[in-house]
Amino acid sequence: MTSLFVDLSTVDPVNHPPHYQAGTVEAIDFIESVISDAPHMVPAYLQGQALKYMIRMWLKGNALEDARKAEWYLQRLIAKMETCSSTFN
């Protein structure tokens, strides 16, 4: 049976924070892979931020706050795409 407690002596909060380690792929690797297809660095950044908050939302203790942060970045991405549709589509 897997323990629900994390051994804090083995946690690396800078290089491998536990809230980005859930699943089989580390969040940064997934995000870098996904945003590499973006047409410009601005939508890539906004998409990456939205993904970051969605990935960690159940792991940091305030899922609603992380969902709202993801929504904020997603809404900003959508607004950029709508105003610059020829560049970002």
NUZA-634850 format. One line per field, with one value per residue: x, y, z of N, C-alpha, C in turn; chain. Coordinates in nm, 2 decimals. Layout:
REM NUZA-634850
n_px = X;...
n_py = Y;...
n_pz = Z;...
ca_px = X;...
ca_py = Y;...
ca_pz = Z;...
c_px = X;...
c_py = Y;...
c_pz = Z;...
chain = A;...
REM end
This chain:
REM NUZA-634850
n_px = 0.08;0.05;0.20;0.04;0.18;0.46;0.80;0.98;1.25;1.35;1.24;1.27;1.22;1.29;1.40;1.24;0.95;0.70;0.43;0.44;0.50;0.32;0.16;0.29;0.47;0.68;0.56;0.69;0.82;0.60;0.46;0.66;0.68;0.42;0.38;0.56;0.46;0.34;0.27;0.41;0.60;0.44;0.16;0.25;0.36;0.13;-0.04;0.12;0.13;-0.14;-0.17;0.01;-0.12;-0.35;-0.25;-0.14;-0.35;-0.50;-0.31;-0.19;-0.34;-0.53;-0.75;-0.96;-0.86;-0.63;-0.76;-0.90;-0.68;-0.57;-0.78;-0.77;-0.53;-0.59;-0.81;-0.68;-0.51;-0.70;-0.81;-0.59;-0.55;-0.79;-0.76;-0.54;-0.57;-0.47;-0.20;-0.18;-0.32
n_py = -0.12;0.22;0.50;0.79;1.00;1.22;1.17;1.42;1.46;1.37;1.53;1.76;2.07;2.26;2.16;1.93;1.96;1.81;1.86;1.87;1.63;1.43;1.15;1.00;1.15;1.42;1.75;1.98;1.86;1.77;2.01;2.16;2.01;2.03;2.31;2.36;2.36;2.60;2.91;3.14;3.30;3.42;3.31;3.05;3.08;3.16;2.94;2.74;2.83;2.81;2.53;2.45;2.52;2.37;2.11;2.09;2.14;1.96;1.90;2.09;2.20;2.40;2.37;2.51;2.78;2.73;2.65;2.88;3.04;2.91;2.95;3.23;3.26;3.11;3.26;3.50;3.40;3.33;3.58;3.71;3.55;3.61;3.88;3.88;3.71;3.63;3.59;3.40;3.17
n_pz = 0.00;-0.08;0.08;0.21;0.30;0.25;0.25;0.38;0.38;0.15;-0.05;-0.31;-0.35;-0.53;-0.78;-0.83;-0.75;-0.54;-0.61;-0.88;-0.97;-0.99;-1.15;-1.45;-1.60;-1.56;-1.48;-1.61;-1.83;-1.98;-2.03;-2.17;-2.40;-2.51;-2.55;-2.75;-3.00;-3.04;-3.21;-3.13;-2.87;-2.67;-2.67;-2.61;-2.36;-2.21;-2.24;-2.13;-1.86;-1.79;-1.81;-1.61;-1.37;-1.39;-1.39;-1.13;-0.96;-0.78;-0.60;-0.43;-0.23;-0.26;-0.47;-0.60;-0.62;-0.78;-1.01;-1.08;-1.14;-1.36;-1.53;-1.56;-1.70;-1.93;-2.03;-2.09;-2.29;-2.49;-2.54;-2.65;-2.88;-3.01;-3.08;-3.23;-3.45;-3.70;-3.66;-3.45;-3.53
ca_px = 0.00;0.13;0.18;-0.01;0.28;0.58;0.92;1.03;1.40;1.38;1.17;1.35;1.12;1.34;1.42;1.14;0.85;0.61;0.30;0.46;0.55;0.21;0.15;0.41;0.55;0.69;0.48;0.77;0.84;0.48;0.44;0.75;0.64;0.29;0.39;0.66;0.39;0.28;0.33;0.48;0.62;0.33;0.06;0.31;0.37;0.00;-0.08;0.20;0.08;-0.27;-0.15;0.07;-0.22;-0.44;-0.17;-0.11;-0.47;-0.54;-0.20;-0.13;-0.43;-0.64;-0.79;-1.04;-0.77;-0.55;-0.85;-0.92;-0.55;-0.57;-0.89;-0.72;-0.43;-0.67;-0.89;-0.59;-0.47;-0.81;-0.82;-0.47;-0.58;-0.90;-0.71;-0.42;-0.61;-0.39;-0.07;-0.19;-0.40
ca_py = 0.00;0.35;0.59;0.92;1.09;1.24;1.18;1.55;1.46;1.34;1.63;1.86;2.17;2.35;2.08;1.83;1.98;1.70;1.89;1.86;1.49;1.33;1.09;0.93;1.24;1.54;1.86;2.06;1.79;1.77;2.15;2.20;1.93;2.08;2.45;2.37;2.39;2.74;3.00;3.26;3.28;3.47;3.21;2.94;3.11;3.16;2.80;2.67;2.87;2.75;2.39;2.43;2.53;2.25;1.99;2.08;2.18;1.87;1.86;2.20;2.23;2.49;2.34;2.62;2.89;2.69;2.64;3.02;3.09;2.85;3.02;3.36;3.25;3.07;3.37;3.59;3.34;3.34;3.72;3.73;3.48;3.68;4.01;3.86;3.58;3.60;3.55;3.28;3.06
ca_pz = 0.00;-0.09;0.19;0.18;0.36;0.18;0.33;0.35;0.37;0.01;-0.13;-0.37;-0.38;-0.64;-0.90;-0.85;-0.64;-0.54;-0.68;-1.03;-0.99;-1.00;-1.28;-1.51;-1.66;-1.48;-1.54;-1.70;-1.95;-2.05;-2.07;-2.28;-2.52;-2.56;-2.60;-2.86;-3.13;-3.04;-3.31;-3.08;-2.73;-2.58;-2.65;-2.55;-2.22;-2.15;-2.24;-2.03;-1.73;-1.77;-1.79;-1.48;-1.27;-1.41;-1.35;-0.98;-0.88;-0.67;-0.52;-0.35;-0.12;-0.29;-0.61;-0.66;-0.65;-0.90;-1.13;-1.12;-1.20;-1.49;-1.61;-1.59;-1.81;-2.05;-2.08;-2.15;-2.42;-2.58;-2.58;-2.75;-3.00;-3.08;-3.13;-3.32;-3.51;-3.82;-3.61;-3.36;-3.58
c_px = 0.09;0.09;0.12;0.08;0.40;0.69;0.99;1.18;1.44;1.32;1.27;1.26;1.16;1.34;1.31;1.03;0.75;0.48;0.32;0.51;0.44;0.20;0.28;0.51;0.56;0.63;0.57;0.80;0.72;0.45;0.53;0.72;0.51;0.31;0.48;0.59;0.33;0.35;0.41;0.50;0.51;0.22;0.12;0.32;0.24;-0.06;-0.01;0.16;-0.05;-0.26;-0.09;-0.03;-0.32;-0.37;-0.16;-0.24;-0.51;-0.43;-0.14;-0.22;-0.54;-0.68;-0.87;-0.95;-0.68;-0.64;-0.88;-0.79;-0.54;-0.66;-0.84;-0.62;-0.50;-0.75;-0.80;-0.54;-0.58;-0.82;-0.71;-0.50;-0.69;-0.85;-0.60;-0.45;-0.52;-0.25;-0.08;-0.27;-0.33
c_py = 0.12;0.44;0.73;1.03;1.10;1.25;1.31;1.55;1.42;1.43;1.73;1.97;2.26;2.27;1.99;1.85;1.86;1.73;1.90;1.72;1.39;1.27;1.03;1.02;1.37;1.66;1.94;1.99;1.79;1.91;2.19;2.13;1.99;2.22;2.46;2.39;2.52;2.83;3.11;3.23;3.32;3.37;3.08;2.96;3.10;3.02;2.72;2.70;2.80;2.60;2.36;2.43;2.41;2.12;1.98;2.11;2.09;1.84;1.97;2.25;2.33;2.48;2.45;2.74;2.85;2.69;2.79;3.08;3.04;2.92;3.16;3.36;3.20;3.18;3.48;3.53;3.36;3.49;3.76;3.67;3.55;3.81;3.99;3.73;3.54;3.55;3.42;3.17;2.98
c_pz = 0.00;0.02;0.14;0.23;0.27;0.27;0.29;0.33;0.22;-0.09;-0.18;-0.43;-0.50;-0.77;-0.94;-0.75;-0.65;-0.61;-0.83;-1.06;-1.00;-1.14;-1.33;-1.57;-1.58;-1.56;-1.64;-1.83;-2.04;-2.11;-2.19;-2.41;-2.59;-2.62;-2.72;-2.99;-3.14;-3.14;-3.26;-2.93;-2.63;-2.56;-2.58;-2.40;-2.15;-2.14;-2.14;-1.88;-1.69;-1.74;-1.65;-1.37;-1.27;-1.36;-1.19;-0.90;-0.77;-0.58;-0.42;-0.24;-0.15;-0.44;-0.68;-0.70;-0.78;-1.02;-1.17;-1.19;-1.34;-1.58;-1.65;-1.71;-1.94;-2.11;-2.15;-2.29;-2.52;-2.63;-2.68;-2.88;-3.08;-3.15;-3.23;-3.40;-3.62;-3.77;-3.53;-3.41;-3.69
chain = A;A;A;A;A;A;A;A;A;A;A;A;A;A;A;A;A;A;A;A;A;A;A;A;A;A;A;A;A;A;A;A;A;A;A;A;A;A;A;A;A;A;A;A;A;A;A;A;A;A;A;A;A;A;A;A;A;A;A;A;A;A;A;A;A;A;A;A;A;A;A;A;A;A;A;A;A;A;A;A;A;A;A;A;A;A;A;A;A
REM end
